[in-house]
Amino acid sequence: MIRLAENWREYTVLATGDGYKLERWGEHILLRPDPQVIWAAQRDLSSYPDIAAVYHRSAKGGGAWEYRKPLPESWNISYGVLTFKIKPMGFKHTGLFPEQAVNWEKTGALIRSAVNAGRRPKILNLFAYTGGASCAMAKAGAEVVHVDAAKGMVERAGENARLSGLESGIRYIVDDCKKFVLRELRRGNRYDGIVMDPPSYGRGPGGEMWKLEDELFPFTSLCAQLLSDEPLFFLINSYTTGLQPTVLTNILSLALKGREGKIEAYEVGLPTEEGIALPCGAGGMYIHV
């Protein structure tokens, strides 16, 4: 099953093929590589009119942007009541993953239901990047703790929160996620929800190594100890190619064994103007019932 982020108005996948996706971000059109796009393009994407920038991979690793027309250093796009800063960065990124709107909607609904019942849920967002999920959950009424090892990304998260009218509701932590979780366990802190968006590979600020296949299950099991007695959810996002939804189901089932609830696992993706779905990873969510 694939869940598509279909409610965007200021973001669109125009076309795909030959390892690339052509996207409209607000008023600007970008052409970026996508490892999932292994089918042939229906047209020459690089000749599409009005492309502002193309990201070219390098055979030596990484790559660079080719700018074809004037493009601001950054600009904003909105998703409902949320507003995000978009900026072409290294390794093809723009600072936002639009397909995650699928999870923003689901976690937001669960949070709003709890708020309507008189609770103020406390949510932990790990590997939280530029704060798309943090903003969505805070806007829904949660108290969010946002943790990421990259100071620049945490600063961008603060910018996105301010753009979305969130002057409070999010606490920002620059730290290695595992070290932070261990400290929270020692302190006896608990959370009503956890979101994690772990990278395939990474290093913490102290040089700590992270490899998803080795670390995801033990880390999920560790984080499960932080859940309150009546949590709302535990969400794992994965962009790692080949990590199927059933893997996330198994990890959550084993890490949360003995807790009442249900587990949903699914692909996440984006609709395209070609009429096909662009897969963008997988999600697994435990929901307390």
Backbone hydrogen bonds in HBPLUS format (Angstrom, degrees):
<---DONOR---> <-ACCEPTOR-->    atom                        ^
c    i                          cat <-CA-CA->   ^        H-A-AA   ^      H-
h    n   atom  resd res      DA  || num        DHA   H-A  angle D-A-AA Bond
n    s   type  num  typ     dist DA aas  dist angle  dist       angle   num
A0267-GLU N   A0001-MET O   2.90 MM 266  6.15 174.5  1.90 162.1 161.7     1
A0003-ARG N   A0267-GLU O   2.89 MM 264  6.17 161.9  1.92 144.4 147.0     2
A0269-GLY N   A0003-ARG O   2.98 MM 266  6.14 144.3  2.11 153.9 150.7     3
A0005-ALA N   A0269-GLY O   3.04 MM 264  6.46 156.1  2.10 155.2 156.0     4
A0026-GLY N   A0010-GLU O   2.74 MM  16  4.81 152.8  1.81 151.0 155.3     5
A0012-THR N   A0024-ARG O   3.06 MM  12  5.14 145.3  2.19 137.2 145.7     6
A0024-ARG N   A0012-THR O   2.81 MM  12  5.14 161.3  1.85 152.3 158.5     7
A0273-GLU N   A0013-VAL O   2.98 MM 260  6.40 154.0  2.04 161.0 169.3     8
A0014-LEU N   A0022-LEU O   2.70 MM   8  5.42 141.9  1.85 149.7 161.5     9
A0022-LEU N   A0015-ALA O   2.82 MM   7  5.20 172.2  1.83 161.2 160.3    10
A0017-GLY N   A0020-TYR O   2.99 MM   3  5.44 148.0  2.10 157.4 155.7    11
A0020-TYR N   A0017-GLY O   3.06 MM   3  5.44 154.3  2.13 111.8 119.6    12
A0018-ASP N   A0039-TRP O   2.74 MM  21  5.92 163.3  1.76 159.3 165.0    13
A0019-GLY N   A0037-VAL O   2.89 MM  18  4.69 124.8  2.20 139.1 153.3    14
A0034-ASP N   A0019-GLY O   2.83 MM  15  5.42 153.8  1.90 131.0 132.9    15
A0021-LYS N   A0032-ARG O   2.83 MM  11  5.55 153.7  1.90 159.7 168.3    16
A0032-ARG N   A0021-LYS O   3.03 MM  11  5.55 164.0  2.06 159.3 159.0    17
A0023-GLU N   A0030-LEU O   2.86 MM   7  5.36 172.3  1.87 166.6 168.4    18
A0030-LEU N   A0023-GLU O   2.88 MM   7  5.36 152.8  1.95 150.6 159.1    19
A0025-TRP N   A0028-HIS O   2.69 MM   3  5.24 161.8  1.73 173.5 168.4    20
A0028-HIS N   A0025-TRP O   3.14 MM   3  5.24 168.3  2.16 122.1 121.9    21
A0052-ALA N   A0029-ILE O   2.81 MM  23  5.53 160.1  1.85 148.3 154.8    22
A0031-LEU N   A0053-ALA O   3.03 MM  22  6.44 154.2  2.10 153.6 161.1    23
A0055-TYR N   A0031-LEU O   2.96 MM  24  6.42 159.8  2.00 168.6 175.0    24
A0037-VAL N   A0034-ASP O   3.10 MM   3  5.65 154.4  2.17 116.4 123.6    25
A0038-ILE N   A0036-GLN O   2.99 MM   2  5.85 121.2  2.35 112.9  96.5    26
A0047-SER N   A0044-ASP O   3.14 MM   3  5.64 154.2  2.21 112.0 119.5    27
A0048-TYR N   A0045-LEU O   3.08 MM   3  5.40 166.2  2.10 115.0 117.8    28
A0068-ARG N   A0052-ALA O   2.82 MM  16  5.18 155.9  1.88 132.8 140.0    29
A0054-VAL N   A0066-GLU O   2.88 MM  12  5.13 155.2  1.94 143.0 150.9    30
A0066-GLU N   A0054-VAL O   2.68 MM  12  5.13 161.0  1.72 155.6 162.6    31
A0056-HIS N   A0064-ALA O   2.89 MM   8  5.55 169.8  1.90 163.3 160.0    32
A0064-ALA N   A0056-HIS O   2.96 MM   8  5.55 150.6  2.05 148.0 156.3    33
A0058-SER N   A0062-GLY O   2.97 MM   4  5.60 158.7  2.02 126.7 125.6    34
A0061-GLY N   A0058-SER O   2.98 MM   3  5.15 163.7  2.01 111.3 115.0    35
A0075-TRP N   A0086-ILE O   2.97 MM  11  5.31 150.0  2.06 143.1 152.7    36
A0086-ILE N   A0075-TRP O   2.63 MM  11  5.31 171.9  1.64 174.8 177.0    37
A0077-ILE N   A0084-PHE O   3.00 MM   7  5.55 152.5  2.08 151.0 159.5    38
A0084-PHE N   A0077-ILE O   2.83 MM   7  5.55 168.4  1.84 167.9 170.8    39
A0079-TYR N   A0082-LEU O   2.79 MM   3  5.14 157.0  1.84 142.2 149.3    40
A0082-LEU N   A0079-TYR O   3.00 MM   3  5.14 163.5  2.03 128.4 128.5    41
A0087-LYS N   A0094-THR O   3.02 MM   7  4.92 173.9  2.02 137.9 139.9    42
A0089-MET N   A0093-HIS O   2.74 MM   4  5.24 159.4  1.78 162.6 158.1    43
A0100-GLN N   A0097-PHE O   3.04 MM   3  5.87 159.9  2.08 125.8 131.4    44
A0101-ALA N   A0098-PRO O   3.10 MM   3  5.91 167.3  2.12 123.7 126.0    45
A0102-VAL N   A0099-GLU O   3.22 MM   3  6.22 170.1  2.23 125.6 126.8    46
A0103-ASN N   A0100-GLN O   2.95 MM   3  5.35 123.2  2.28 106.9 119.5    47
A0104-TRP N   A0100-GLN O   2.98 MM   4  6.38 151.8  2.06 148.4 157.5    48
A0105-GLU N   A0101-ALA O   3.01 MM   4  6.12 159.1  2.05 146.9 150.4    49
A0106-LYS N   A0102-VAL O   3.35 MM   4  6.62 158.6  2.40 139.3 144.5    50
A0107-THR N   A0103-ASN O   2.93 MM   4  6.00 173.6  1.93 156.9 158.0    51
A0108-GLY N   A0104-TRP O   2.90 MM   4  5.74 151.0  1.98 138.9 148.3    52
A0109-ALA N   A0105-GLU O   3.04 MM   4  6.16 151.7  2.12 141.6 148.1    53
A0110-LEU N   A0106-LYS O   3.18 MM   4  6.49 159.0  2.22 149.1 154.2    54
A0111-ILE N   A0107-THR O   2.93 MM   4  6.14 157.0  1.99 150.8 157.3    55
A0112-ARG N   A0108-GLY O   2.89 MM   4  6.06 166.9  1.91 151.8 155.4    56
A0113-SER N   A0109-ALA O   3.04 MM   4  6.18 153.0  2.11 142.6 149.8    57
A0114-ALA N   A0110-LEU O   3.17 MM   4  6.42 152.4  2.25 140.3 147.1    58
A0114-ALA N   A0111-ILE O   3.05 MM   3  5.12 115.1  2.49  96.7 112.2    59
A0115-VAL N   A0111-ILE O   2.85 MM   4  6.16 159.7  1.89 156.3 162.6    60
A0116-ASN N   A0112-ARG O   2.88 MM   4  6.06 158.0  1.93 148.0 153.6    61
A0117-ALA N   A0113-SER O   3.18 MM   4  6.40 127.2  2.47 131.4 144.5    62
A0117-ALA N   A0114-ALA O   3.00 MM   3  5.00 133.3  2.22  94.9 108.5    63
A0119-ARG N   A0114-ALA O   2.99 MM   5  5.38 164.5  2.01 144.0 140.4    64
A0118-GLY N   A0115-VAL O   2.93 MM   3  5.11 160.6  1.97 110.7 114.4    65
A0143-GLU N   A0121-PRO O   2.80 MM  22  6.11 170.0  1.81 167.9 171.4    66
A0192-ASP N   A0122-LYS O   2.68 MM  70  5.27 145.2  1.80 148.6 160.8    67
A0123-ILE N   A0143-GLU O   2.83 MM  20  6.14 160.8  1.87 155.1 161.6    68
A0145-VAL N   A0123-ILE O   2.84 MM  22  6.24 157.7  1.89 163.7 171.4    69
A0124-LEU N   A0193-GLY O   2.91 MM  69  6.29 161.4  1.95 150.1 152.8    70
A0195-VAL N   A0124-LEU O   2.83 MM  71  6.24 158.3  1.88 162.9 166.4    71
A0125-ASN N   A0145-VAL O   2.83 MM  20  6.03 177.4  1.83 166.4 166.3    72
A0147-VAL N   A0125-ASN O   2.91 MM  22  6.13 167.3  1.92 178.6 177.0    73
A0126-LEU N   A0195-VAL O   2.77 MM  69  6.10 168.0  1.78 166.1 165.6    74
A0197-ASP N   A0126-LEU O   3.23 MM  71  6.50 148.6  2.34 140.7 148.2    75
A0127-PHE N   A0147-VAL O   3.04 MM  20  6.01 115.3  2.47 140.9 158.2    76
A0128-ALA N   A0147-VAL O   3.04 MM  19  5.71 172.4  2.05 143.5 145.3    77
A0131-GLY N   A0128-ALA O   3.11 MM   3  5.75 161.3  2.15 145.5 147.7    78
A0135-CYS N   A0131-GLY O   2.86 MM   4  5.89 167.1  1.87 152.5 154.6    79
A0136-ALA N   A0132-GLY O   3.09 MM   4  6.31 163.4  2.12 146.8 151.6    80
A0137-MET N   A0133-ALA O   2.89 MM   4  6.05 163.5  1.92 154.3 158.3    81
A0138-ALA N   A0134-SER O   2.90 MM   4  6.00 160.4  1.94 149.0 155.0    82
A0139-LYS N   A0135-CYS O   2.87 MM   4  5.93 158.3  1.92 149.0 155.3    83
A0140-ALA N   A0136-ALA O   3.13 MM   4  6.32 137.2  2.33 134.4 145.0    84
A0142-ALA N   A0137-MET O   3.08 MM   5  5.67 164.4  2.11 146.8 143.8    85
A0141-GLY N   A0138-ALA O   2.97 MM   3  5.13 149.5  2.06 102.1 112.0    86
A0144-VAL N   A0169-GLY O   2.87 MM  25  6.12 175.8  1.87 160.8 159.9    87
A0171-ARG N   A0144-VAL O   2.80 MM  27  6.22 160.4  1.84 159.6 166.0    88
A0146-HIS N   A0171-ARG O   2.74 MM  25  5.92 169.8  1.76 170.4 174.1    89
A0173-ILE N   A0146-HIS O   2.75 MM  27  5.96 153.1  1.82 172.9 173.0    90
A0148-ASP N   A0173-ILE O   3.12 MM  25  6.59 156.6  2.18 163.7 170.0    91
A0175-ASP N   A0148-ASP O   3.06 MM  27  5.82 141.6  2.22 113.4 122.9    92
A0154-VAL N   A0150-ALA O   3.14 MM   4  6.46 155.1  2.20 152.7 160.0    93
A0155-GLU N   A0151-LYS O   2.94 MM   4  6.22 154.2  2.00 151.3 158.6    94
A0156-ARG N   A0152-GLY O   3.03 MM   4  6.28 150.5  2.12 139.1 147.1    95
A0157-ALA N   A0153-MET O   2.91 MM   4  6.19 147.2  2.02 141.4 150.7    96
A0158-GLY N   A0154-VAL O   3.08 MM   4  6.45 148.2  2.19 143.7 151.2    97
A0159-GLU N   A0155-GLU O   3.10 MM   4  6.50 148.7  2.20 143.1 151.6    98
A0160-ASN N   A0156-ARG O   2.90 MM   4  6.25 160.4  1.93 155.5 160.1    99
A0161-ALA N   A0157-ALA O   2.92 MM   4  6.19 153.4  2.00 146.9 154.3   100
A0162-ARG N   A0158-GLY O   3.04 MM   4  6.29 159.1  2.08 146.6 151.7   101
A0163-LEU N   A0159-GLU O   2.88 MM   4  6.16 159.0  1.92 152.7 159.1   102
A0164-SER N   A0160-ASN O   2.99 MM   4  6.16 137.6  2.18 139.6 150.6   103
A0164-SER N   A0161-ALA O   3.13 MM   3  5.06 126.6  2.43  92.4 106.5   104
A0166-LEU N   A0161-ALA O   2.78 MM   5  4.99 162.8  1.81 153.3 148.6   105
A0165-GLY N   A0162-ARG O   3.01 MM   3  5.04 161.5  2.04 108.3 111.3   106
A0180-PHE N   A0176-ASP O   3.03 MM   4  6.27 157.9  2.08 154.6 161.5   107
A0181-VAL N   A0177-CYS O   2.96 MM   4  6.20 162.8  1.99 152.8 156.9   108
A0182-LEU N   A0178-LYS O   3.00 MM   4  6.25 163.0  2.03 154.0 158.2   109
A0183-ARG N   A0179-LYS O   3.08 MM   4  6.33 155.0  2.14 145.3 151.8   110
A0184-GLU N   A0180-PHE O   2.94 MM   4  6.23 159.3  1.98 153.6 159.5   111
A0185-LEU N   A0181-VAL O   2.97 MM   4  6.25 153.1  2.04 150.8 157.7   112
A0186-ARG N   A0182-LEU O   3.09 MM   4  6.37 158.0  2.14 145.3 150.9   113
A0187-ARG N   A0183-ARG O   2.90 MM   4  6.17 145.8  2.02 147.1 157.3   114
A0188-GLY N   A0184-GLU O   3.02 MM   4  6.15 120.5  2.39 136.0 150.4   115
A0189-ASN N   A0184-GLU O   3.06 MM   5  5.36 148.1  2.17 156.4 155.9   116
A0188-GLY N   A0185-LEU O   3.11 MM   3  5.08 142.7  2.26  96.6 107.6   117
A0191-TYR N   A0226-LEU O   2.74 MM  35  5.94 153.5  1.81 153.4 160.1   118
A0228-SER N   A0191-TYR O   2.77 MM  37  5.38 143.1  1.90 148.6 144.6   119
A0232-LEU N   A0192-ASP O   2.58 MM  40  5.61 172.5  1.58 160.0 159.9   120
A0194-ILE N   A0233-PHE O   3.18 MM  39  6.55 146.4  2.30 132.4 141.9   121
A0235-LEU N   A0194-ILE O   2.79 MM  41  6.18 165.4  1.81 160.1 163.0   122
A0196-MET N   A0235-LEU O   2.92 MM  39  6.32 150.3  2.00 154.8 164.4   123
A0237-ASN N   A0196-MET O   2.91 MM  41  6.27 160.7  1.95 163.0 169.0   124
A0212-LEU N   A0200-SER O   2.91 MM  12  4.91 170.2  1.92 144.0 145.6   125
A0202-GLY N   A0210-TRP O   3.05 MM   8  4.98 136.6  2.25 141.0 139.8   126
A0210-TRP N   A0202-GLY O   2.85 MM   8  4.98 132.5  2.08 155.9 149.2   127
A0204-GLY N   A0208-GLU O   2.78 MM   4  4.67 144.8  1.90 124.1 136.0   128
A0207-GLY N   A0204-GLY O   2.92 MM   3  5.13 159.4  1.96 119.6 120.1   129
A0214-ASP N   A0211-LYS O   3.00 MM   3  5.61 132.3  2.23 117.5 129.6   130
A0215-GLU N   A0211-LYS O   2.96 MM   4  5.94 153.9  2.03 155.9 163.4   131
A0216-LEU N   A0212-LEU O   2.92 MM   4  5.31 163.0  1.95 151.6 150.8   132
A0219-PHE N   A0215-GLU O   2.93 MM   4  5.85 155.0  2.00 154.9 162.9   133
A0220-THR N   A0216-LEU O   2.87 MM   4  5.95 156.9  1.92 148.7 155.3   134
A0221-SER N   A0217-PHE O   2.94 MM   4  6.16 163.1  1.97 157.2 161.6   135
A0222-LEU N   A0218-PRO O   2.97 MM   4  6.16 147.9  2.08 139.1 147.7   136
A0223-CYS N   A0219-PHE O   2.88 MM   4  6.14 164.3  1.90 153.3 156.9   137
A0224-ALA N   A0220-THR O   2.90 MM   4  6.08 144.8  2.03 146.2 156.0   138
A0225-GLN N   A0222-LEU O   3.14 MM   3  5.68 148.2  2.25 110.0 118.2   139
A0226-LEU N   A0223-CYS O   2.81 MM   3  5.38 159.4  1.86 118.2 125.3   140
A0227-LEU N   A0224-ALA O   3.24 MM   3  5.57 163.3  2.27 108.5 113.5   141
A0288-HIS N   A0232-LEU O   3.24 MM  56  5.42 159.0  2.28 123.4 129.8   142
A0234-PHE N   A0286-TYR O   2.96 MM  52  5.03 139.7  2.13 136.9 142.3   143
A0286-TYR N   A0234-PHE O   2.87 MM  52  5.03 162.3  1.90 145.9 149.0   144
A0236-ILE N   A0284-GLY O   2.85 MM  48  5.24 163.3  1.88 157.5 163.3   145
A0284-GLY N   A0236-ILE O   2.94 MM  48  5.24 153.0  2.01 149.8 157.2   146
A0238-SER N   A0282-ALA O   2.92 MM  44  5.29 149.5  2.01 161.1 158.3   147
A0282-ALA N   A0238-SER O   2.88 MM  44  5.29 161.4  1.92 153.7 160.0   148
A0243-LEU N   A0240-THR O   3.15 MM   3  5.76 166.5  2.17 137.3 138.4   149
A0247-VAL N   A0244-GLN O   2.95 MM   3  5.46 136.0  2.14 113.6 124.9   150
A0248-LEU N   A0245-PRO O   3.03 MM   3  5.20 116.7  2.44  99.9 114.7   151
A0249-THR N   A0245-PRO O   2.96 MM   4  6.33 151.5  2.04 149.7 158.7   152
A0250-ASN N   A0246-THR O   2.94 MM   4  6.18 160.3  1.98 149.0 153.1   153
A0251-ILE N   A0247-VAL O   2.98 MM   4  6.24 161.9  2.01 150.2 155.1   154
A0252-LEU N   A0248-LEU O   3.00 MM   4  6.11 171.1  2.01 151.1 153.5   155
A0253-SER N   A0249-THR O   2.86 MM   4  5.94 158.4  1.91 148.8 155.9   156
A0254-LEU N   A0250-ASN O   3.02 MM   4  6.12 161.7  2.05 150.3 153.9   157
A0255-ALA N   A0251-ILE O   2.90 MM   4  5.96 162.6  1.93 150.3 156.2   158
A0256-LEU N   A0252-LEU O   2.93 MM   4  5.76 147.1  2.04 143.2 150.1   159
A0257-LYS N   A0254-LEU O   3.47 MM   3  5.07 165.5  2.50 101.1 100.5   160
A0259-ARG N   A0256-LEU O   3.05 MM   3  5.83 161.1  2.09 146.5 148.1   161
A0262-LYS N   A0287-ILE O   2.94 MM  25  5.38 157.9  1.99 148.9 153.4   162
A0287-ILE N   A0262-LYS O   2.77 MM  25  5.38 164.0  1.80 161.9 166.8   163
A0264-GLU N   A0285-MET O   2.83 MM  21  5.22 162.0  1.86 148.4 152.6   164
A0285-MET N   A0264-GLU O   2.72 MM  21  5.22 164.8  1.74 159.0 164.5   165
A0266-TYR N   A0283-GLY O   2.92 MM  17  5.47 155.9  1.98 158.0 163.9   166
A0283-GLY N   A0266-TYR O   2.81 MM  17  5.47 161.7  1.85 163.6 167.4   167
A0268-VAL N   A0281-GLY O   3.03 MM  13  5.60 160.5  2.07 128.5 130.6   168
A0280-CYS N   A0268-VAL O   2.78 MM  12  5.58 160.6  1.81 160.0 154.5   169
A0270-LEU N   A0278-LEU O   2.97 MM   8  5.13 150.9  2.05 136.3 144.9   170
A0278-LEU N   A0270-LEU O   2.81 MM   8  5.13 173.9  1.81 157.3 159.1   171
A0272-THR N   A0276-ILE O   3.05 MM   4  5.65 129.5  2.31 162.9 177.3   172
A0275-GLY N   A0272-THR O   2.99 MM   3  5.51 163.4  2.02 114.2 119.6   173
